[in-house]
């Protein structure tokens, strides 16, 4: 059974630092992997989607990488800002069914 | 364009009571999903729908029922609420089935069952 793990559960860094969030999954036979952002009282917003054939995706200051063979993905945030404070979740899709397997998330706090 | 909306935002129930959570989307999406999110855990899929009039079970369907009578609405029902159903419930929709397209999420409904 696929399991998705995100460590650490919480992270606090000073503004301006570059940082990396980690996501690991137990079964490398995934179809794609997504990173989402969750703000309190709001829904989840998709940040980046990486297909299994891709190694990375970039959007602005965000860069997500995927290493299927090792079962790992990272989300790199450059020049962090207080507005980046949120919970970041990763989710994998194993095939063409309709179920995403989610990690529990990393709560990120950027200190001004 | 409101996207995905959920009603109500917060609700307190007593054990054994029933209620319906409403999800509405104005993006003409075919697929809709109900998730629950519990502390320290990832989201878990309760039920989903691949089109008007269709529903299917997800990972944790027990204790819940759903209906998709109209394409834009997806209802989640709790017939007899239990404290274990205390959670935050998220609805989502997507124009195509996974994995090509992402899902658009509503703001969530916080449910407390006493």
Interface residues (C-beta under 8 A of the other chain):
Chain A: X4 X9 X31 X32 X34 X41 X42 X43 X44 X45 X46 X49 X51 X89 X91 X93 X95 X96 X97 X98 X99 X100 X101 X102 X103 X104 X105
Chain B: X4 X31 X33 X40 X41 X42 X43 X44 X45 X48 X50 X56 X58 X59 X90 X92 X97 X98 X99 X102 X103 X104 X105 X106 X107 X108
